[in-house]
Amino acid sequence: MQESAMYFGKNEIYEKIRAVGGQWNDSKDRPLVCLIESTEYQGIYWAIPVGNWNHRDESGQKRIQQYISYPDNDLRSCYYHVGKTNIRSIFFISDVIPITKEYIEREYIGFGGNPYVIKNPKLLEALTKKLKRILAFESSKRNAFRQRITDVKHNLIQELEQRKIEEVATVEETKTPVQLHIAPTEIGTTKAPIE
């Protein structure tokens, strides 16, 4: 996975959200921008759902603009962001989820048939600033958002830890045991084991 790249998540990540008691009612095959990797645990990325601005009717666009126009010190100003990917897009920042590579179905392909990576520094800065405020709030008030960010994150950490244990066990099982040979000495006693 790559920071700032866009992907589609597998249904299993949304099932996981629901399994921990969170809500995820979006039935659209919506891309996610994996904006930044977690500083808490390597392999977990913070993924923000992305939508097409033009798919919103006028009242939906006004509602999003209302949130964006709240003062900067109001957390609601961080819920959404409008910016350009390969199209004019809505970033649903308050719907952020933690995700690992195991829950990525495929890359989001942009124009030219290449995987899409956001490169606009101003857009990345704005998204990161808003995301960090959402995550700071979540850290102070766990599971404050409907998708239960903290519970999903802890579940993913447990999976990653279990995978590490299984990988170590597999490596240990594949090691060839050392066979010791005892060589006789000239007077019928044995020498120390030779590896």
C-alpha positions in Angstrom: 0.0 0.0 0.0 1.1 3.5 -0.6 0.2 6.7 1.2 -2.1 9.1 -0.7 -3.0 6.2 -3.1 -6.6 5.3 -3.8 -8.1 1.8 -3.5 -11.3 -0.1 -3.2 -11.9 -2.0 0.0 -13.1 -5.5 0.2 -16.6 -6.1 1.7 -14.9 -7.8 4.6 -13.7 -4.5 6.1 -17.3 -3.1 6.1 -18.5 -6.4 7.6 -15.8 -5.9 10.3 -17.1 -2.4 11.1 -20.6 -3.9 11.6 -19.3 -6.9 13.6 -17.8 -4.5 16.2 -21.1 -2.6 16.5 -20.3 0.1 14.0 -22.5 1.4 11.2 -21.6 1.3 7.5 -24.6 1.7 5.3 -22.9 2.8 2.2 -23.8 0.3 -0.6 -21.7 2.1 -3.3 -18.4 0.8 -4.5 -16.7 3.8 -3.2 -12.9 4.4 -3.5 -10.8 5.1 -0.4 -7.8 7.3 -0.2 -5.2 5.7 2.1 -4.0 9.1 3.2 -1.4 8.2 5.9 0.0 5.2 7.7 -0.8 5.0 11.4 2.0 6.2 13.7 0.7 3.8 16.3 1.0 0.5 14.3 2.9 -0.2 11.1 0.7 -1.7 8.4 -2.5 0.2 9.3 -3.5 3.1 7.1 -6.2 5.7 7.6 -8.6 5.4 4.7 -11.0 8.2 3.8 -14.0 7.4 1.6 -14.3 9.5 -1.6 -17.3 10.4 -3.6 -18.1 12.3 -6.8 -19.3 15.9 -6.1 -21.5 15.9 -9.2 -23.5 12.9 -7.8 -24.8 15.1 -5.1 -28.0 17.1 -5.7 -28.1 20.8 -4.8 -29.4 20.2 -1.2 -26.6 17.6 -0.6 -24.0 20.0 -1.9 -25.3 22.8 0.3 -25.3 20.6 3.4 -21.6 19.6 2.8 -20.7 23.3 2.1 -22.4 24.2 5.4 -20.1 21.8 7.3 -17.0 23.0 5.5 -17.8 26.6 6.2 -18.0 26.2 10.0 -15.1 28.0 11.8 -11.8 26.1 12.0 -12.2 25.6 15.7 -15.4 23.7 15.2 -14.7 20.0 14.6 -17.6 19.8 12.2 -15.5 21.8 9.7 -13.3 18.7 9.4 -16.1 16.2 8.5 -15.8 16.8 4.7 -13.5 18.3 2.2 -14.0 19.1 -1.5 -11.1 18.8 -3.8 -10.0 17.5 -7.1 -8.7 13.9 -7.7 -9.3 12.9 -11.4 -12.7 14.5 -10.8 -14.2 17.0 -8.3 -14.5 14.9 -5.2 -15.9 14.8 -1.7 -13.7 13.4 1.0 -15.9 12.0 3.8 -13.2 12.5 6.5 -15.5 11.8 9.5 -16.1 8.4 7.9 -12.4 7.5 8.1 -11.5 3.9 8.8 -8.4 2.0 9.6 -7.4 -0.5 7.0 -4.7 -3.0 6.2 -3.5 -4.5 2.8 -5.5 -7.7 3.5 -8.7 -5.6 3.1 -7.8 -4.0 -0.2 -9.6 -5.4 -3.1 -8.0 -3.4 -5.9 -6.4 -0.1 -6.9 -8.4 2.8 -8.1 -7.3 3.4 -11.7 -7.2 6.9 -13.0 -6.9 8.3 -16.5 -4.3 6.6 -18.5 -4.9 3.3 -16.8 -2.5 4.0 -13.9 -3.2 3.6 -10.2 -4.3 7.0 -8.9 -2.2 8.7 -6.3 -3.1 12.2 -5.0 -0.1 14.4 -5.6 -1.5 17.9 -5.0 0.4 19.2 -1.9 -2.3 21.7 -0.9 -5.0 19.0 -1.0 -2.9 16.5 0.9 -2.1 19.2 3.6 -5.8 20.1 4.0 -6.9 16.4 4.2 -4.1 15.5 6.6 -4.9 18.5 8.9 -8.6 17.6 9.0 -7.9 13.9 9.5 -5.6 14.5 12.4 -8.2 16.6 14.1 -10.8 13.8 13.7 -8.3 11.2 15.0 -7.3 13.4 18.0 -11.0 13.7 18.9 -11.5 9.9 18.5 -8.4 9.4 20.7 -10.0 11.5 23.5 -13.5 10.1 23.0 -13.2 6.5 21.8 -15.7 5.3 19.2 -17.3 8.8 18.9 -18.0 8.2 15.2 -20.6 5.7 13.9 -18.0 3.4 12.3 -16.4 2.8 15.7 -12.9 3.7 14.6 -11.1 2.6 17.8 -12.7 -0.8 17.9 -11.9 -1.5 14.3 -8.3 -0.4 14.8 -7.9 -2.7 17.9 -9.4 -5.6 15.9 -6.9 -5.0 13.1 -4.0 -4.7 15.5 -5.0 -8.1 17.0 -5.1 -9.6 13.5 -1.6 -8.2 12.6 -0.2 -9.5 15.9 -1.7 -12.9 15.3 -0.2 -13.0 11.8 3.2 -12.2 13.2 2.9 -15.1 15.7 1.9 -17.4 12.9 4.7 -16.2 10.6 7.3 -16.9 13.4 5.8 -20.3 14.0 6.0 -21.1 10.3 9.6 -20.1 10.2 10.4 -22.2 13.2 8.7 -25.2 11.7 10.6 -25.0 8.5 14.0 -24.8 10.1 16.0 -28.1 9.7 16.8 -29.6 13.0 20.5 -29.8 13.8 21.7 -33.4 13.9 24.6 -34.2 16.2 27.1 -36.8 15.3 29.3 -38.3 17.9 32.7 -39.4 16.6 34.5 -42.2 18.4 38.0 -41.6 19.6 41.0 -43.9 19.3 40.6 -45.3 22.8 36.9 -46.0 22.6 35.6 -42.9 24.3 33.6 -40.2 22.6 34.5 -36.6 21.6 32.3 -33.7 22.1 29.4 -33.5 19.7 30.2 -32.1 16.3 27.6 -30.0 14.6 
